[in-house]
Structures are given as C-alpha cells and as structure tokens.
C-alpha cells in the first residue's frame, strides 16, 4: 500500500494493477481506496495478467485522447479569429454556449 500511495503521488493517472498473495476483501477495498485499478491474487496466469495490462493501457489512452479531443473542440469554439461586423455576426460573438 505504501508503494501504491507513492505511485499515486508521482503519477496520479497511471493505472495500477496489484498482484498480491494477501487477497482478502479488506485488502482489495484498501487497494481500491488507495487508487489501484485492479487487485488480483498471485495465482493469476500470465495471459490474464497481460489482458488486464492491455485493457488498462487502452483505457488510459482513451482517456488521454478524450482530453485532447475536448481541448481541440474547445479551441475550435473560440471566436477570437473570426472577422465580422454585421449585426448577425455581432450576435454570434455575444452569444455563449456556456
């Protein structure tokens, strides 16, 4: 749990999959409270572990892409570079979707 806390401090968005020999419900709850993505008993096979890792990386990439797309969409809504002085254009400049 100490290592998990350090990971969270240094890399808050990093997915963490814990593998433990102490797979109690209490430890699982504590791990999730400390920010673990998943907790598995040490008996989990290599294929299953690799699958969980691929899923965690895919989820992280999707979250990062979502953030980038939102930023691009927000930038596209900026009206700073639009030139126009007609009444309809002035109404657009005053209108705000927020």
VMD Tcl script that builds the backbone (N, CA, C; Angstrom):
set m [mol new atoms 294]
animate dup $m
set s [atomselect $m all]
$s set {name element resname resid chain x y z} {
  {N N UNK 1 A 0.823 -1.193 0.000}
  {CA C UNK 1 A 0.000 0.000 0.000}
  {C C UNK 1 A 0.864 1.252 0.000}
  {N N UNK 2 A 2.038 1.167 0.636}
  {CA C UNK 2 A 2.940 2.323 0.645}
  {C C UNK 2 A 3.419 2.653 -0.764}
  {N N UNK 3 A 3.776 1.623 -1.529}
  {CA C UNK 3 A 4.230 1.831 -2.900}
  {C C UNK 3 A 3.093 2.406 -3.745}
  {N N UNK 4 A 1.902 1.894 -3.552}
  {CA C UNK 4 A 0.743 2.402 -4.285}
  {C C UNK 4 A 0.524 3.880 -3.969}
  {N N UNK 5 A 0.648 4.258 -2.733}
  {CA C UNK 5 A 0.495 5.674 -2.349}
  {C C UNK 5 A 1.543 6.542 -3.034}
  {N N UNK 6 A 2.774 6.068 -3.106}
  {CA C UNK 6 A 3.836 6.817 -3.777}
  {C C UNK 6 A 3.563 6.953 -5.274}
  {N N UNK 7 A 3.095 5.873 -5.893}
  {CA C UNK 7 A 2.763 5.927 -7.319}
  {C C UNK 7 A 1.686 6.972 -7.552}
  {N N UNK 8 A 0.672 6.994 -6.713}
  {CA C UNK 8 A -0.421 7.956 -6.856}
  {C C UNK 8 A 0.074 9.389 -6.707}
  {N N UNK 9 A 1.039 9.610 -5.795}
  {CA C UNK 9 A 1.582 10.957 -5.610}
  {C C UNK 9 A 2.372 11.408 -6.837}
  {N N UNK 10 A 3.144 10.500 -7.420}
  {CA C UNK 10 A 4.015 10.847 -8.541}
  {C C UNK 10 A 3.305 10.811 -9.891}
  {N N UNK 11 A 2.381 9.871 -10.057}
  {CA C UNK 11 A 1.709 9.655 -11.344}
  {C C UNK 11 A 0.227 9.370 -11.088}
  {N N UNK 12 A -0.517 10.399 -10.831}
  {CA C UNK 12 A -1.911 10.249 -10.397}
  {C C UNK 12 A -2.786 9.492 -11.392}
  {N N UNK 13 A -2.533 9.634 -12.691}
  {CA C UNK 13 A -3.389 8.998 -13.688}
  {C C UNK 13 A -2.916 7.605 -14.102}
  {N N UNK 14 A -1.762 7.193 -13.622}
  {CA C UNK 14 A -1.191 5.911 -14.019}
  {C C UNK 14 A -2.039 4.752 -13.494}
  {N N UNK 15 A -2.488 3.852 -14.373}
  {CA C UNK 15 A -3.235 2.692 -13.885}
  {C C UNK 15 A -2.310 1.759 -13.112}
  {N N UNK 16 A -2.810 1.213 -12.019}
  {CA C UNK 16 A -2.016 0.309 -11.187}
  {C C UNK 16 A -2.808 -0.974 -10.968}
  {N N UNK 17 A -2.211 -2.074 -11.399}
  {CA C UNK 17 A -2.800 -3.388 -11.175}
  {C C UNK 17 A -1.947 -4.086 -10.131}
  {N N UNK 18 A -2.536 -4.402 -9.012}
  {CA C UNK 18 A -1.793 -5.038 -7.929}
  {C C UNK 18 A -2.020 -6.545 -7.956}
  {N N UNK 19 A -0.930 -7.278 -7.743}
  {CA C UNK 19 A -0.991 -8.726 -7.624}
  {C C UNK 19 A -0.457 -9.051 -6.228}
  {N N UNK 20 A -1.238 -9.771 -5.464}
  {CA C UNK 20 A -0.883 -9.989 -4.067}
  {C C UNK 20 A -1.152 -11.421 -3.617}
  {N N UNK 21 A -0.384 -11.846 -2.646}
  {CA C UNK 21 A -0.623 -13.142 -2.012}
  {C C UNK 21 A -1.636 -12.993 -0.884}
  {N N UNK 22 A -1.990 -11.754 -0.565}
  {CA C UNK 22 A -2.918 -11.479 0.539}
  {C C UNK 22 A -4.214 -10.930 -0.027}
  {N N UNK 23 A -4.951 -11.765 -0.732}
  {CA C UNK 23 A -6.134 -11.334 -1.463}
  {C C UNK 23 A -7.422 -11.298 -0.666}
  {N N UNK 24 A -7.410 -10.688 0.487}
  {CA C UNK 24 A -8.629 -10.589 1.285}
  {C C UNK 24 A -9.501 -9.451 0.761}
  {N N UNK 25 A -10.766 -9.484 1.138}
  {CA C UNK 25 A -11.693 -8.415 0.756}
  {C C UNK 25 A -11.217 -7.094 1.348}
  {N N UNK 26 A -10.744 -7.142 2.579}
  {CA C UNK 26 A -10.256 -5.928 3.237}
  {C C UNK 26 A -9.091 -5.311 2.453}
  {N N UNK 27 A -8.152 -6.146 2.006}
  {CA C UNK 27 A -7.022 -5.631 1.226}
  {C C UNK 27 A -7.476 -5.096 -0.121}
  {N N UNK 28 A -8.445 -5.747 -0.726}
  {CA C UNK 28 A -8.968 -5.283 -2.009}
  {C C UNK 28 A -9.607 -3.905 -1.848}
  {N N UNK 29 A -10.392 -3.732 -0.806}
  {CA C UNK 29 A -11.038 -2.446 -0.549}
  {C C UNK 29 A -9.988 -1.371 -0.291}
  {N N UNK 30 A -8.989 -1.691 0.530}
  {CA C UNK 30 A -7.923 -0.721 0.816}
  {C C UNK 30 A -7.169 -0.342 -0.455}
  {N N UNK 31 A -6.873 -1.329 -1.288}
  {CA C UNK 31 A -6.139 -1.064 -2.534}
  {C C UNK 31 A -6.943 -0.133 -3.433}
  {N N UNK 32 A -8.236 -0.362 -3.545}
  {CA C UNK 32 A -9.079 0.498 -4.372}
  {C C UNK 32 A -9.179 1.899 -3.771}
  {N N UNK 33 A -9.243 1.985 -2.443}
  {CA C UNK 33 A -9.292 3.294 -1.797}
  {C C UNK 33 A -7.998 4.076 -2.031}
  {N N UNK 34 A -6.883 3.356 -2.108}
  {CA C UNK 34 A -5.591 3.988 -2.354}
  {C C UNK 34 A -5.375 4.264 -3.840}
  {N N UNK 35 A -6.297 3.801 -4.703}
  {CA C UNK 35 A -6.226 4.142 -6.109}
  {C C UNK 35 A -5.802 3.041 -7.061}
  {N N UNK 36 A -5.771 1.791 -6.605}
  {CA C UNK 36 A -5.429 0.696 -7.513}
  {C C UNK 36 A -6.535 0.538 -8.550}
  {N N UNK 37 A -6.136 0.233 -9.771}
  {CA C UNK 37 A -7.107 -0.008 -10.835}
  {C C UNK 37 A -7.770 -1.359 -10.622}
  {N N UNK 38 A -6.941 -2.357 -10.285}
  {CA C UNK 38 A -7.426 -3.719 -10.039}
  {C C UNK 38 A -6.522 -4.389 -9.016}
  {N N UNK 39 A -7.049 -5.412 -8.370}
  {CA C UNK 39 A -6.272 -6.216 -7.426}
  {C C UNK 39 A -6.553 -7.678 -7.728}
  {N N UNK 40 A -5.484 -8.462 -7.911}
  {CA C UNK 40 A -5.634 -9.880 -8.254}
  {C C UNK 40 A -4.790 -10.731 -7.326}
  {N N UNK 41 A -5.237 -11.944 -7.069}
  {CA C UNK 41 A -4.393 -12.868 -6.306}
  {C C UNK 41 A -3.187 -13.265 -7.151}
  {N N UNK 42 A -2.096 -13.680 -6.496}
  {CA C UNK 42 A -0.881 -14.003 -7.237}
  {C C UNK 42 A -1.039 -15.201 -8.161}
  {N N UNK 43 A -2.091 -15.953 -8.009}
  {CA C UNK 43 A -2.311 -17.135 -8.829}
  {C C UNK 43 A -2.817 -16.800 -10.239}
  {N N UNK 44 A -3.018 -15.533 -10.543}
  {CA C UNK 44 A -3.490 -15.126 -11.860}
  {C C UNK 44 A -2.424 -15.502 -12.887}
  {N N UNK 45 A -2.855 -16.075 -13.992}
  {CA C UNK 45 A -1.925 -16.505 -15.030}
  {C C UNK 45 A -1.373 -15.354 -15.847}
  {N N UNK 46 A -0.316 -15.653 -16.609}
  {CA C UNK 46 A 0.329 -14.628 -17.427}
  {C C UNK 46 A -0.612 -14.065 -18.487}
  {N N UNK 47 A -1.393 -14.921 -19.117}
  {CA C UNK 47 A -2.322 -14.435 -20.150}
  {C C UNK 47 A -3.350 -13.477 -19.568}
  {N N UNK 48 A -3.905 -13.844 -18.428}
  {CA C UNK 48 A -4.908 -12.982 -17.790}
  {C C UNK 48 A -4.280 -11.656 -17.360}
  {N N UNK 49 A -3.079 -11.732 -16.806}
  {CA C UNK 49 A -2.380 -10.510 -16.395}
  {C C UNK 49 A -2.102 -9.621 -17.609}
  {N N UNK 50 A -1.628 -10.223 -18.691}
  {CA C UNK 50 A -1.370 -9.456 -19.912}
  {C C UNK 50 A -2.651 -8.813 -20.437}
  {N N UNK 51 A -3.754 -9.531 -20.359}
  {CA C UNK 51 A -5.040 -8.972 -20.782}
  {C C UNK 51 A -5.443 -7.777 -19.946}
  {N N UNK 52 A -5.244 -7.877 -18.630}
  {CA C UNK 52 A -5.567 -6.746 -17.742}
  {C C UNK 52 A -4.668 -5.551 -18.043}
  {N N UNK 53 A -3.399 -5.817 -18.322}
  {CA C UNK 53 A -2.479 -4.728 -18.641}
  {C C UNK 53 A -2.875 -4.039 -19.949}
  {N N UNK 54 A -3.214 -4.840 -20.958}
  {CA C UNK 54 A -3.642 -4.251 -22.234}
  {C C UNK 54 A -4.898 -3.407 -22.046}
  {N N UNK 55 A -5.836 -3.905 -21.257}
  {CA C UNK 55 A -7.076 -3.159 -21.019}
  {C C UNK 55 A -6.801 -1.851 -20.279}
  {N N UNK 56 A -5.896 -1.884 -19.299}
  {CA C UNK 56 A -5.567 -0.676 -18.541}
  {C C UNK 56 A -4.893 0.355 -19.438}
  {N N UNK 57 A -3.971 -0.089 -20.294}
  {CA C UNK 57 A -3.292 0.828 -21.210}
  {C C UNK 57 A -4.289 1.406 -22.215}
  {N N UNK 58 A -5.176 0.581 -22.733}
  {CA C UNK 58 A -6.187 1.056 -23.682}
  {C C UNK 58 A -7.102 2.087 -23.029}
  {N N UNK 59 A -7.489 1.844 -21.786}
  {CA C UNK 59 A -8.350 2.782 -21.059}
  {C C UNK 59 A -7.625 4.116 -20.851}
  {N N UNK 60 A -6.339 4.054 -20.489}
  {CA C UNK 60 A -5.562 5.268 -20.284}
  {C C UNK 60 A -5.418 6.048 -21.589}
  {N N UNK 61 A -5.144 5.356 -22.693}
  {CA C UNK 61 A -5.041 6.021 -23.998}
  {C C UNK 61 A -6.359 6.668 -24.388}
  {N N UNK 62 A -7.469 5.980 -24.136}
  {CA C UNK 62 A -8.787 6.537 -24.469}
  {C C UNK 62 A -9.063 7.786 -23.640}
  {N N UNK 63 A -8.693 7.769 -22.367}
  {CA C UNK 63 A -8.892 8.940 -21.512}
  {C C UNK 63 A -8.050 10.116 -21.998}
  {N N UNK 64 A -6.792 9.844 -22.377}
  {CA C UNK 64 A -5.927 10.902 -22.881}
  {C C UNK 64 A -6.457 11.467 -24.198}
  {N N UNK 65 A -6.931 10.593 -25.074}
  {CA C UNK 65 A -7.495 11.042 -26.343}
  {C C UNK 65 A -8.740 11.890 -26.110}
  {N N UNK 66 A -9.551 11.493 -25.154}
  {CA C UNK 66 A -10.758 12.250 -24.815}
  {C C UNK 66 A -10.387 13.660 -24.352}
  {N N UNK 67 A -9.368 13.768 -23.521}
  {CA C UNK 67 A -8.922 15.078 -23.036}
  {C C UNK 67 A -8.441 15.939 -24.202}
  {N N UNK 68 A -7.661 15.331 -25.116}
  {CA C UNK 68 A -7.160 16.072 -26.269}
  {C C UNK 68 A -8.291 16.521 -27.181}
  {N N UNK 69 A -9.257 15.640 -27.419}
  {CA C UNK 69 A -10.386 15.992 -28.282}
  {C C UNK 69 A -11.230 17.108 -27.670}
  {N N UNK 70 A -11.433 17.054 -26.366}
  {CA C UNK 70 A -12.175 18.123 -25.696}
  {C C UNK 70 A -11.444 19.452 -25.825}
  {N N UNK 71 A -10.115 19.424 -25.681}
  {CA C UNK 71 A -9.334 20.656 -25.801}
  {C C UNK 71 A -9.428 21.211 -27.217}
  {N N UNK 72 A -9.344 20.327 -28.215}
  {CA C UNK 72 A -9.459 20.781 -29.608}
  {C C UNK 72 A -10.841 21.348 -29.893}
  {N N UNK 73 A -11.871 20.692 -29.364}
  {CA C UNK 73 A -13.237 21.181 -29.583}
  {C C UNK 73 A -13.421 22.540 -28.923}
  {N N UNK 74 A -12.881 22.702 -27.737}
  {CA C UNK 74 A -12.981 23.980 -27.033}
  {C C UNK 74 A -12.256 25.073 -27.818}
  {N N UNK 75 A -11.077 24.740 -28.336}
  {CA C UNK 75 A -10.314 25.719 -29.121}
  {C C UNK 75 A -11.067 26.093 -30.395}
  {N N UNK 76 A -11.746 25.132 -30.985}
  {CA C UNK 76 A -12.494 25.399 -32.216}
  {C C UNK 76 A -13.672 26.339 -31.960}
  {N N UNK 77 A -14.167 26.364 -30.738}
  {CA C UNK 77 A -15.301 27.230 -30.407}
  {C C UNK 77 A -14.894 28.669 -30.118}
  {N N UNK 78 A -13.591 28.921 -30.020}
  {CA C UNK 78 A -13.130 30.279 -29.751}
  {C C UNK 78 A -13.424 31.163 -30.960}
  {N N UNK 79 A -13.911 32.350 -30.712}
  {CA C UNK 79 A -14.318 33.252 -31.784}
  {C C UNK 79 A -13.319 34.389 -32.006}
  {N N UNK 80 A -12.143 34.302 -31.398}
  {CA C UNK 80 A -11.184 35.404 -31.449}
  {C C UNK 80 A -10.742 35.753 -32.865}
  {N N UNK 81 A -10.636 34.769 -33.742}
  {CA C UNK 81 A -10.063 34.989 -35.055}
  {C C UNK 81 A -11.125 35.187 -36.142}
  {N N UNK 82 A -12.362 35.273 -35.751}
  {CA C UNK 82 A -13.430 35.486 -36.724}
  {C C UNK 82 A -13.603 36.982 -36.937}
  {N N UNK 83 A -13.666 37.372 -38.183}
  {CA C UNK 83 A -13.818 38.783 -38.519}
  {C C UNK 83 A -15.247 38.995 -39.012}
  {N N UNK 84 A -15.908 39.991 -38.483}
  {CA C UNK 84 A -17.254 40.282 -38.939}
  {C C UNK 84 A -17.843 41.425 -38.141}
  {N N UNK 85 A -18.538 42.313 -38.823}
  {CA C UNK 85 A -19.113 43.464 -38.146}
  {C C UNK 85 A -20.606 43.581 -38.386}
  {N N UNK 86 A -21.169 42.666 -39.143}
  {CA C UNK 86 A -22.606 42.750 -39.413}
  {C C UNK 86 A -23.372 42.409 -38.146}
  {N N UNK 87 A -24.631 42.791 -38.096}
  {CA C UNK 87 A -25.466 42.538 -36.925}
  {C C UNK 87 A -25.570 41.048 -36.591}
  {N N UNK 88 A -25.804 40.148 -37.578}
  {CA C UNK 88 A -25.858 38.717 -37.245}
  {C C UNK 88 A -24.536 38.201 -36.658}
  {N N UNK 89 A -23.415 38.675 -37.184}
  {CA C UNK 89 A -22.120 38.234 -36.657}
  {C C UNK 89 A -21.906 38.755 -35.239}
  {N N UNK 90 A -22.300 39.973 -34.970}
  {CA C UNK 90 A -22.157 40.522 -33.620}
  {C C UNK 90 A -22.997 39.736 -32.620}
  {N N UNK 91 A -24.166 39.254 -33.051}
  {CA C UNK 91 A -24.992 38.423 -32.173}
  {C C UNK 91 A -24.284 37.105 -31.853}
  {N N UNK 92 A -23.591 36.565 -32.843}
  {CA C UNK 92 A -22.845 35.317 -32.606}
  {C C UNK 92 A -21.735 35.554 -31.593}
  {N N UNK 93 A -21.030 36.679 -31.708}
  {CA C UNK 93 A -19.936 36.968 -30.797}
  {C C UNK 93 A -20.415 37.117 -29.359}
  {N N UNK 94 A -21.611 37.675 -29.187}
  {CA C UNK 94 A -22.155 37.895 -27.847}
  {C C UNK 94 A -22.712 36.610 -27.256}
  {N N UNK 95 A -23.273 35.758 -28.107}
  {CA C UNK 95 A -23.864 34.513 -27.633}
  {C C UNK 95 A -22.793 33.585 -27.093}
  {N N UNK 96 A -23.091 32.916 -25.994}
  {CA C UNK 96 A -22.124 31.993 -25.392}
  {C C UNK 96 A -22.840 30.692 -25.053}
  {N N UNK 97 A -22.291 29.536 -25.465}
  {CA C UNK 97 A -22.937 28.263 -25.159}
  {C C UNK 97 A -22.794 27.857 -23.697}
  {N N UNK 98 A -22.042 28.574 -22.916}
  {CA C UNK 98 A -21.787 28.205 -21.512}
  {C C UNK 98 A -22.860 28.634 -20.600}
}
mol reanalyze $m
mol bondsrecalc $m
mol representation Tube
mol addrep $m
